[in-house]
Amino acid sequence: MSQRYEMERTERKAAIRLMFETASIGALTPVMASTPTAESICQHVAFPQFQSVLRTIIPNLDITEIATAYIQCYEEGNKFVTADAFLKVAEK
C-alpha cells in the first residue's frame, strides 16, 4: 500500500512540474508577451498561468484561495513562483 502511495505521489509531482513548465513558456495563456527561451523554462510563472495550473488541478477553487497560494509560493520561492515552491507550500 505504501509503495502505491509513493508511486502516485511521484506521478502527481511530475504532473505538477510539467504543468508549471508548460505555464512558464506561456502555453496556458492565449497571448504571449515574448518568445520563450531555454532560460524562461523552469522559471517562475505569473498569476494568470498559476491560476490556470491550479484550476486544472482543482476546477472549483476560489480566486481568493488561488491568490493566497500564489502569495505563499512567491514568498517560499524568494520572489519566484515555481513548481518546487508550490510543492513545498502544498505539503504544509
C-alpha positions as CSV (number, residue, x, y, z in Angstrom):
1,M,0.0,0.0,0.0
2,S,2.7,2.5,0.9
3,Q,4.6,1.6,-2.3
4,R,1.5,2.5,-4.3
5,Y,1.1,5.8,-2.4
6,E,4.7,6.8,-3.1
7,M,4.3,5.9,-6.8
8,E,1.1,8.1,-7.0
9,R,2.8,10.9,-5.1
10,T,5.7,10.8,-7.5
11,E,3.4,10.9,-10.5
12,R,1.5,13.8,-9.1
13,K,4.7,15.8,-8.5
14,A,5.8,15.0,-12.1
15,A,2.4,16.2,-13.5
16,I,2.6,19.4,-11.5
17,R,6.2,20.1,-12.6
18,L,5.1,19.5,-16.2
19,M,2.1,21.9,-15.8
20,F,4.5,24.6,-14.4
21,E,7.0,24.1,-17.2
22,T,4.2,24.4,-19.7
23,A,2.9,27.5,-18.0
24,S,6.3,29.1,-17.8
25,I,6.6,29.1,-21.6
26,G,3.2,30.7,-22.0
27,A,1.3,27.7,-23.4
28,L,-1.5,28.2,-20.9
29,T,-2.3,31.8,-21.8
30,P,-3.8,33.0,-25.1
31,V,-1.2,35.8,-25.7
32,M,2.5,35.6,-25.0
33,A,4.5,38.8,-24.3
34,S,7.6,37.3,-25.8
35,T,9.1,34.2,-27.4
36,P,10.0,31.7,-24.7
37,T,13.7,30.9,-24.2
38,A,15.5,28.0,-22.6
39,E,16.1,30.2,-19.6
40,S,12.5,31.0,-19.1
41,I,11.5,27.3,-18.8
42,C,11.6,26.3,-15.2
43,Q,11.4,29.9,-14.1
44,H,8.5,31.3,-12.2
45,V,5.0,31.7,-13.6
46,A,2.9,34.8,-13.3
47,F,-0.5,34.9,-11.7
48,P,-2.6,34.1,-14.8
49,Q,-0.5,30.9,-15.5
50,F,-0.6,30.0,-11.8
51,Q,-4.4,30.3,-11.8
52,S,-4.6,28.1,-14.9
53,V,-2.5,25.4,-13.3
54,L,-4.5,25.4,-10.1
55,R,-7.8,25.4,-11.9
56,T,-6.6,22.4,-13.8
57,I,-5.8,20.6,-10.6
58,I,-8.9,21.8,-8.6
59,P,-11.5,23.2,-11.0
60,N,-13.8,24.8,-8.4
61,L,-11.0,26.6,-6.5
62,D,-12.0,30.1,-5.4
63,I,-9.9,33.0,-6.7
64,T,-9.0,34.2,-3.2
65,E,-7.6,30.7,-2.4
66,I,-5.6,30.9,-5.6
67,A,-4.3,34.3,-4.7
68,T,-3.4,33.2,-1.2
69,A,-1.5,30.2,-2.6
70,Y,0.3,32.4,-5.1
71,I,1.5,34.8,-2.4
72,Q,2.7,31.8,-0.3
73,C,4.6,30.4,-3.3
74,Y,6.0,33.8,-4.1
75,E,7.4,34.0,-0.5
76,E,8.6,30.4,-0.4
77,G,10.3,30.8,-3.8
78,N,12.1,34.0,-2.9
79,K,10.0,36.1,-5.4
80,F,9.7,33.2,-7.9
81,V,6.6,31.1,-8.2
82,T,7.9,27.7,-9.3
83,A,6.8,24.1,-9.1
84,D,9.2,23.5,-6.3
85,A,7.8,26.4,-4.3
86,F,4.3,25.2,-5.0
87,L,5.0,21.7,-3.9
88,K,6.6,22.9,-0.6
89,V,3.5,25.1,0.1
90,A,1.1,22.4,-0.8
91,E,2.8,19.9,1.6
92,K,2.5,22.3,4.5
